[in-house]
């Protein structure tokens, strides 16, 4: 009889834990990052590269959608819609919305590793996930207490975002792109969790073109 009640209580505990996991809300809101660019080639100076990207980027996330808004002279907006699994990029002074299909990534993922608690960003103790693509590396610092439902981006294979979200289950608070010709560092300067209007993710009207 004791073992019966113990089993019942154990089952109840598992059930309650499962409900709590299901009830966990995926982050919705906006994270603003400071951008630091570094050129590695004489073809463009660090100063001009910085001007192209700007000094800040605001990332807005709602469900399986995101929008990245840049303050620089070149790239202006990048949208991702889970309903189409595509990215849409808008550049300054270009009347075209460039489309990237996110169903595949042609570059090979050499390795994907997580190192626990390597930095503190905005008071958050962060682990770092490193995706090694050979010629380039993407590093993401994240605090697992800020939750993102990985199923929202499970089809976002371009850039191996699906791998990042599946492992981290969290938005990144710092991101470093390290390539052959330049590097970019995005560091969060504010995190605001809030309900966003669906209009934030409404695509601009310029003609669309495959990228």
Buried (B, 14 or more C-beta within 10 A) or exposed (E): EEEEEEEEEEEEEEEEEEEEEEEEEBBBBBBBBBBBBEBBEEEBEBEEBBBBBBBBBBBBBBBBBBBBBBEBBBBBBBBBBBEEBBBBBBBEEEEEBBBBEBEEBEEEBEEBEBEEEEBEBBEBBBBBBBBBBEEBBBBBBBBBEBBBBBEBBBBBBBBBBBBBBBBBBBBBBBBBBBEEEBBBBBBBEEBEEEEBEEEBBEBEEBEBEEE
